[in-house]
Structure formats: structure tokens, C-alpha cells
Amino acid sequence: MRIIHVLTALLVAMFIYAMIMERDRLLAFAGAEPKTEQADETALDGVVENPAVSVVAMHSIAQQVRSGIVLRGQTEAARRVDVRSETSGRMVSEPLRRGALVETGQILCELDAGTLEAQLAEAKARQAEAEANFNVATQLAERGFGAENSAISAAAGLEAAHARVLGVERVMTQLVITAPFAGILESDTTEIGSLLQPGGLCATVIALDTIKLVGYVPELDVVRLEVGQTAGARLISGRQVVGQVSFISRSADPLTRTFRLEVNIDNADLSIRDGQTAEILIETAGETAHLLPQHVLTLNNEGDLGVRTAVNGVAKFVSVRIVRDVPEGFWLSGLPNEVDVIVVGQEYVTDGRAIDVTLQEAE
């Protein structure tokens, strides 16, 4: 057993000697070429030349593109008012039905005068009496036969009587309720025989000859808008209309942080109704941009959105901004007027990496 251990130790010692002292001869006997000094230095330095990555790029030229802001909104009557009674009384006029066209000043509701005529006659009689008392008291005071305070009291009585007459006349004018402007009745007027109290509703009148498109603008976009800009809209029916921005709120909604915007649209034929859904497009100033496929967009290490371009045989990341999206891709700004954008292989290169560029043929 001891002889076997000795022989094993000798064999191991010979193998270690051959691997260390006779390494080159052993490799030559095994058919492998020994590393050259240059290869050893390269391995030690860790320098490995990176070959160029093959990519496909497309040549793009910037174009002028029209941009705009799209809002979801609805139509709204330019004017709407609930016509209410200022006094109490019983309706004596025939009602007008909803949908009827009314003119400015047209009678909507007429109330029974009741005892107002008698009250007016009494007030005028009291006024005549007060005027006579005032004249007598004034003449006596001027001649020294009457106290001056009597004349003052008579003057006050005359003014009170005059105010009473004006008050009754004012109430009588409130018996007839008229349309404040030309429009359409949105509700029936009060039925004949009904009792109206102060504040009671006579009718609702809306004006539709001019219609408003109402939408709400995000705070990031409101700075791009101003009163007078051209705006268009597509109604839920598919009809397209054009108007101008007439109002932009200076105060944001506290919940949504959006700003109310109104666009005036001519509606002389009254074909557009109040409350219709509309998609509003407001044209803004145009800018130059490149139309590129959606898949060319990528992110850099900082999370910026951009594309990778080919510049003098190396890859370069350029940040971009999306101007508009269309079925063919995105309109992107932030690039030079002419640029080669990598469309295949952009995910396999980084800034400064050598690339072998093949230009995509124009379709």
C-alpha cells in the first residue's frame, strides 16, 4: 500500500512540473498554440475592440405642421332667463306653449288687476287733497297767519301721497310680464287661472340665434390660447361648425384646475340645440416637426423621451416633444431640420457607439 502512495505522489509532482516548467512544450505536444506576448498584454489590459452595430435609419426633413388643442364640450344657449312675476295675481291670459318663438316685449303672462284700479283712484284723490292742504298751509305761513311747521307737515303729506300713486302705478305695470329678448320658449307659460306669487315662474326663454360652445382647458394649454382665435367643432351628429373664441376664464375650477372657454357660433337657422355634445378644436400657431413612426421613440438613462440618430457613424440620443399624433405616427419637434433617425436597432446602441448605417429606402 505504501508503494502505491509513493507512486501517486511522484505522478502528481511530475504533472505539476510539466504544467509549470514545460508549459509551452506540453501545449505544443497537445496541438494548441501558446499565447503570444501581445495577446497576453491585451488580456491583461482588458481592451476589446467593439465592432460597429448594424442599424437601419431613415432620412427625415422637417415640415410645417398645424397644431391645435382638442377639448370635449357641449353647446349652450347664448342667453337663458327664467321670467318671474314681481307681484301676486291670478293669470288671465291664454298660455303660450313651449317651442313658440317670441319677440322682445311680447306678452307672456298677464295678471288680473283686482282692486288695483280702485287703489290707484284712492291714491290720486289723496294726492289731490294733500296738494290742496299744502297750498293753503304755504300761503298762511307766508302771510304770518300759520305756523311754519304746518307748511312743512303739509309738504311731507303731499310727497307721501305722490309716492303712494307711483307705487300703485308700478304694481299695475307688473301685471303684464313680457319677453326680455327674442327667443324660444323652453317651457309653457303659466296656465290661465293659476295664482302667481312674487318670484313665481312665468316662463323660460332661451336665445339660440348665437350658440356657445363651452369646454374646459387644462392649465398647461391655456397659455397658448387667446380671445379671437379661430375654433371649430364637430357635433355629435357629425356636423362641423366654425367660430371664434369669445371668452377664456381667468379663474380655474378649484377641483379640476381647468379654465372655462367659450366659442361663439352663428346659429341663425336655430338648427343647433342647447346641450349637444361637441368636440372642439382650437387652432394654435404652427411649428416645424418630423413625422416619424411610433416605434422610434425610446428613453435614455435619465428617463427623457427621444429618438436615436446617426451622426458621422455614431449613435446620438436627441430629446423630442410630441406635437401631434396621427395614424402614420407622431409629429416630433426638437430635431434638426434634416436628420437620420435610427428606425431599426435603436435599442441596441448607446450614445457614442459606432454604427454601420443602412438608409431606409423612401416609400
C-alpha positions as CSV (number, residue, x, y, z in Angstrom):
1,M,0.0,0.0,0.0
2,R,2.9,2.3,0.8
3,I,4.3,1.8,-2.8
4,I,1.0,2.9,-4.3
5,H,1.0,6.1,-2.3
6,V,4.6,6.9,-3.3
7,L,3.9,6.3,-7.0
8,T,0.8,8.6,-6.9
9,A,2.8,11.4,-5.2
10,L,5.5,11.1,-7.9
11,L,3.0,11.3,-10.7
12,V,1.4,14.4,-9.3
13,A,4.7,16.1,-8.8
14,M,5.7,15.3,-12.4
15,F,2.4,16.7,-13.7
16,I,2.8,20.0,-11.8
17,Y,6.4,20.3,-13.0
18,A,5.3,19.8,-16.6
19,M,2.4,22.4,-16.3
20,I,4.7,25.0,-14.8
21,M,8.2,24.4,-16.2
22,E,7.4,22.8,-19.5
23,R,4.1,24.5,-20.3
24,D,5.0,25.6,-23.9
25,R,6.3,22.1,-24.9
26,L,3.2,20.5,-23.3
27,L,0.8,22.8,-25.3
28,A,2.8,22.1,-28.5
29,F,2.5,18.3,-27.8
30,A,-1.3,18.7,-27.3
31,G,-1.6,20.7,-30.6
32,A,-2.5,24.1,-29.0
33,E,-0.7,27.3,-29.9
34,P,0.7,29.2,-27.0
35,K,-0.5,32.7,-26.4
36,T,1.7,35.4,-27.7
37,E,3.0,38.2,-25.7
38,Q,0.7,40.7,-27.5
39,A,-2.3,38.5,-26.7
40,D,-1.3,38.3,-23.0
41,E,-1.0,42.1,-22.8
42,T,-4.4,42.6,-24.4
43,A,-5.9,40.2,-21.9
44,L,-4.2,41.9,-19.1
45,D,-5.3,45.4,-20.1
46,G,-8.9,44.3,-20.7
47,V,-9.1,46.1,-24.0
48,V,-11.6,44.6,-26.5
49,E,-12.4,46.5,-29.6
50,N,-16.2,47.0,-30.0
51,P,-17.4,46.3,-33.5
52,A,-19.8,48.6,-35.3
53,V,-23.5,47.7,-34.8
54,S,-25.6,47.4,-37.9
55,V,-28.7,49.7,-37.9
56,V,-31.3,51.0,-40.3
57,A,-32.0,54.7,-40.4
58,M,-34.4,56.9,-42.3
59,H,-33.6,60.4,-43.6
60,S,-36.2,62.9,-42.4
61,I,-36.8,66.6,-43.4
62,A,-38.8,68.8,-41.0
63,Q,-42.1,70.1,-42.3
64,Q,-44.5,72.8,-41.2
65,V,-47.3,71.2,-39.2
66,R,-50.5,72.8,-37.9
67,S,-51.2,72.1,-34.3
68,G,-54.2,72.6,-32.1
69,I,-55.9,71.8,-28.8
70,V,-58.8,69.4,-28.7
71,L,-61.5,69.8,-26.0
72,R,-64.6,67.9,-25.1
73,G,-67.5,70.2,-24.5
74,Q,-71.1,71.0,-25.2
75,T,-73.4,73.6,-26.8
76,E,-75.0,76.2,-24.6
77,A,-77.6,78.9,-25.3
78,A,-76.1,82.4,-25.6
79,R,-78.9,83.7,-23.4
80,R,-81.3,82.0,-21.0
81,V,-83.6,83.5,-18.4
82,D,-86.4,82.4,-16.1
83,V,-89.0,85.1,-16.4
84,R,-90.7,85.6,-13.0
85,S,-93.5,87.6,-11.5
86,E,-92.8,90.7,-9.3
87,T,-96.3,90.8,-7.8
88,S,-99.1,88.5,-7.0
89,G,-102.2,87.9,-9.1
90,R,-104.3,85.4,-11.0
91,M,-103.4,84.6,-14.6
92,V,-106.0,85.9,-17.1
93,S,-104.1,85.4,-20.4
94,E,-104.0,82.3,-22.5
95,P,-100.8,80.3,-22.1
96,L,-98.1,80.1,-24.8
97,R,-96.7,76.6,-25.5
98,R,-93.1,75.6,-25.3
99,G,-91.2,75.9,-28.5
100,A,-93.0,79.0,-29.6
101,L,-90.9,81.9,-31.0
102,V,-91.3,85.1,-29.1
103,E,-90.2,88.7,-29.8
104,T,-88.8,91.3,-27.5
105,G,-91.6,92.8,-25.4
106,Q,-94.2,90.2,-26.4
107,I,-96.7,89.5,-23.6
108,L,-96.0,86.1,-21.9
109,C,-98.2,86.4,-18.8
110,E,-101.0,88.9,-17.7
111,L,-102.4,89.0,-14.2
112,D,-105.8,90.2,-13.0
113,A,-105.7,93.8,-11.7
114,G,-108.1,93.0,-8.9
115,T,-108.6,96.1,-6.7
116,L,-105.5,97.9,-8.0
117,E,-107.6,100.4,-10.1
118,A,-109.6,101.3,-7.1
119,Q,-106.4,101.7,-5.1
120,L,-105.0,104.0,-7.8
121,A,-108.1,106.2,-7.8
122,E,-108.0,106.5,-4.0
123,A,-104.2,107.3,-4.1
124,K,-104.8,110.0,-6.7
125,A,-107.7,111.5,-4.6
126,R,-105.4,111.5,-1.5
127,Q,-102.7,113.2,-3.6
128,A,-105.1,116.0,-4.7
129,E,-106.2,116.5,-1.1
130,A,-102.6,116.7,0.1
131,E,-101.8,119.2,-2.7
132,A,-104.6,121.5,-1.6
133,N,-103.6,121.3,2.1
134,F,-100.0,122.1,1.1
135,N,-101.1,125.2,-0.9
136,V,-103.2,126.5,2.0
137,A,-100.5,125.9,4.6
138,T,-97.9,127.6,2.4
139,Q,-100.0,130.7,1.8
140,L,-100.9,131.1,5.5
141,A,-97.2,130.7,6.5
142,E,-96.1,133.3,4.0
143,R,-98.7,135.8,5.4
144,G,-97.8,135.1,9.0
145,F,-101.2,133.5,9.9
146,G,-99.9,130.0,10.2
147,A,-97.0,128.1,11.8
148,E,-94.1,127.2,9.6
149,N,-94.1,123.6,10.8
150,S,-97.7,123.2,9.5
151,A,-96.4,124.0,6.0
152,I,-93.6,121.5,6.4
153,S,-96.0,118.8,7.5
154,A,-98.3,119.6,4.6
155,A,-95.3,119.2,2.2
156,A,-94.5,115.8,3.7
157,G,-98.1,114.7,3.3
158,L,-98.0,115.7,-0.3
159,E,-94.8,113.7,-1.0
160,A,-96.3,110.7,0.7
161,A,-99.5,110.9,-1.4
162,H,-97.4,111.2,-4.6
163,A,-95.3,108.2,-3.6
164,R,-98.5,106.2,-3.0
165,V,-99.7,106.9,-6.5
166,L,-96.3,105.9,-8.0
167,G,-96.3,102.7,-6.0
168,V,-99.7,101.6,-7.2
169,E,-98.9,102.5,-10.8
170,R,-95.7,100.5,-10.6
171,V,-97.6,97.4,-9.4
172,M,-100.1,97.8,-12.2
173,T,-97.2,97.8,-14.8
174,Q,-96.0,94.5,-13.2
175,L,-99.3,92.8,-14.1
176,V,-98.1,92.4,-17.7
177,I,-95.0,90.2,-18.0
178,T,-93.1,90.4,-21.3
179,A,-90.2,88.7,-23.0
180,P,-86.9,90.4,-22.3
181,F,-85.4,89.4,-25.6
182,A,-86.3,87.5,-28.8
183,G,-86.0,83.7,-28.4
184,I,-87.8,80.4,-27.9
185,L,-90.0,79.3,-25.0
186,E,-88.3,76.4,-23.3
187,S,-91.4,75.9,-21.1
188,D,-95.1,76.6,-21.2
189,T,-96.2,79.9,-19.7
190,T,-98.3,79.7,-16.6
191,E,-101.8,78.3,-17.1
192,I,-104.8,80.6,-17.1
193,G,-106.4,80.8,-13.7
194,S,-103.2,80.0,-11.8
195,L,-102.2,82.2,-8.9
196,L,-98.7,83.7,-9.2
197,Q,-96.9,84.9,-6.2
198,P,-93.8,87.3,-6.2
199,G,-91.0,85.2,-7.7
200,G,-93.3,82.7,-9.3
201,L,-92.2,81.4,-12.7
202,C,-94.0,82.7,-15.7
203,A,-91.8,81.1,-18.5
204,T,-88.2,80.2,-19.5
205,V,-86.9,81.9,-22.6
206,I,-83.6,81.0,-24.4
207,A,-81.9,82.7,-27.3
208,L,-80.3,80.4,-29.9
209,D,-79.5,82.7,-32.8
210,T,-76.0,82.6,-31.4
211,I,-74.9,79.4,-29.7
212,K,-71.9,79.0,-27.4
213,L,-69.5,76.0,-27.4
214,V,-68.3,75.5,-23.8
215,G,-65.2,73.5,-22.9
216,Y,-62.6,73.4,-20.2
217,V,-58.9,73.9,-21.0
218,P,-56.0,72.3,-18.9
219,E,-53.7,74.8,-17.3
220,L,-50.8,73.7,-19.4
221,D,-52.6,74.6,-22.6
222,V,-54.4,77.8,-21.6
223,V,-51.3,79.9,-22.2
224,R,-51.5,79.0,-25.9
225,L,-55.0,80.4,-26.3
226,E,-56.4,83.9,-26.6
227,V,-59.7,85.6,-27.4
228,G,-60.4,85.9,-31.1
229,Q,-58.7,82.6,-32.2
230,T,-60.4,80.5,-34.8
231,A,-62.1,77.4,-33.4
232,G,-64.0,74.6,-35.0
233,A,-66.2,71.8,-33.6
234,R,-67.7,68.5,-34.6
235,L,-71.1,68.0,-33.1
236,I,-72.3,64.6,-32.0
237,S,-74.4,64.5,-35.2
238,G,-71.3,64.8,-37.3
239,R,-71.9,68.4,-38.4
240,Q,-68.9,70.7,-38.4
241,V,-69.1,74.3,-37.4
242,V,-66.6,77.2,-37.1
243,G,-66.5,80.2,-34.8
244,Q,-64.2,82.3,-32.7
245,V,-63.1,82.1,-29.1
246,S,-65.1,84.7,-27.2
247,F,-64.1,84.1,-23.5
248,I,-61.3,82.4,-21.5
249,S,-61.8,82.3,-17.8
250,R,-59.2,84.0,-15.6
251,S,-60.0,81.7,-12.7
252,A,-59.5,77.9,-12.6
253,D,-62.0,75.5,-11.4
254,P,-60.8,74.6,-7.8
255,L,-61.4,70.9,-8.3
256,T,-60.2,70.2,-11.9
257,R,-57.7,73.1,-12.3
258,T,-59.2,73.8,-15.7
259,F,-60.3,77.1,-17.3
260,R,-63.7,77.6,-18.9
261,L,-63.6,78.5,-22.6
262,E,-66.4,79.7,-24.8
263,V,-66.7,79.8,-28.6
264,N,-69.4,81.8,-30.4
265,I,-71.1,80.1,-33.3
266,D,-73.7,81.6,-35.6
267,N,-77.0,79.7,-35.4
268,A,-79.4,81.9,-37.3
269,D,-81.4,78.9,-38.5
270,L,-81.7,77.6,-34.9
271,S,-80.6,74.2,-36.1
272,I,-78.1,73.7,-33.2
273,R,-79.7,72.8,-29.9
274,D,-78.7,73.7,-26.4
275,G,-76.8,70.9,-24.6
276,Q,-75.4,69.0,-27.6
277,T,-72.0,67.2,-27.1
278,A,-69.2,68.7,-29.2
279,E,-65.6,68.1,-29.9
280,I,-63.8,71.5,-30.0
281,L,-60.6,72.0,-31.9
282,I,-58.8,75.3,-31.4
283,E,-56.0,76.1,-33.9
284,T,-52.7,77.3,-32.5
285,A,-49.5,78.6,-34.1
286,G,-47.9,76.1,-36.4
287,E,-44.3,74.8,-35.9
288,T,-41.8,72.6,-37.8
289,A,-41.7,68.9,-36.9
290,H,-40.8,65.5,-38.3
291,L,-43.3,62.8,-39.0
292,L,-41.8,59.5,-37.6
293,P,-43.1,56.1,-36.8
294,Q,-44.2,55.5,-33.2
295,H,-41.7,52.7,-32.5
296,V,-38.7,55.0,-32.9
297,L,-39.4,56.7,-29.6
298,T,-37.2,55.5,-26.7
299,L,-36.0,56.6,-23.3
300,N,-32.4,57.5,-22.2
301,N,-31.0,56.6,-18.8
302,E,-32.5,59.8,-17.3
303,G,-36.0,58.9,-18.5
304,D,-36.1,61.5,-21.2
305,L,-38.3,60.8,-24.2
306,G,-36.4,61.0,-27.5
307,V,-35.0,59.2,-30.6
308,R,-31.6,57.9,-31.5
309,T,-30.0,59.5,-34.6
310,A,-27.0,58.6,-36.8
311,V,-24.3,61.3,-36.8
312,N,-21.0,60.7,-38.6
313,G,-21.1,56.9,-38.0
314,V,-22.0,57.0,-34.3
315,A,-25.3,56.9,-32.4
316,K,-26.7,60.0,-30.6
317,F,-29.7,60.4,-28.4
318,V,-31.9,63.5,-29.0
319,S,-34.8,64.6,-26.8
320,V,-38.1,65.3,-28.6
321,R,-41.6,66.7,-27.9
322,I,-44.7,65.2,-29.4
323,V,-46.6,67.9,-31.3
324,R,-49.5,65.8,-32.7
325,D,-50.3,62.1,-33.2
326,V,-51.7,60.9,-36.5
327,P,-52.4,57.4,-37.9
328,E,-48.9,57.4,-39.6
329,G,-47.1,58.1,-36.3
330,F,-46.0,61.1,-34.3
331,W,-45.1,64.7,-35.3
332,L,-42.0,65.4,-33.2
333,S,-40.2,68.6,-32.6
334,G,-36.7,69.2,-31.1
335,L,-34.7,67.6,-34.0
336,P,-32.6,69.4,-36.6
337,N,-34.2,70.3,-39.9
338,E,-32.6,67.3,-41.6
339,V,-31.7,64.2,-39.6
340,D,-31.1,60.5,-39.9
341,V,-33.2,58.7,-37.4
342,I,-32.5,55.1,-36.5
343,V,-35.6,53.0,-37.0
344,V,-34.2,49.5,-36.6
345,G,-31.6,48.7,-33.9
346,Q,-32.1,51.8,-31.8
347,E,-32.5,49.7,-28.6
348,Y,-29.1,48.1,-29.1
349,V,-26.9,51.2,-29.2
350,T,-26.0,53.9,-26.8
351,D,-24.5,57.4,-27.2
352,G,-21.2,57.3,-29.0
353,R,-21.4,53.7,-30.1
354,A,-20.1,53.1,-33.6
355,I,-22.8,52.1,-36.0
356,D,-23.0,50.7,-39.6
357,V,-25.9,52.7,-41.1
358,T,-28.1,51.5,-43.9
359,L,-30.5,54.1,-45.1
360,Q,-34.1,53.1,-45.5
361,E,-35.4,53.5,-49.0
362,A,-38.2,56.1,-49.3
363,E,-41.7,54.6,-49.9
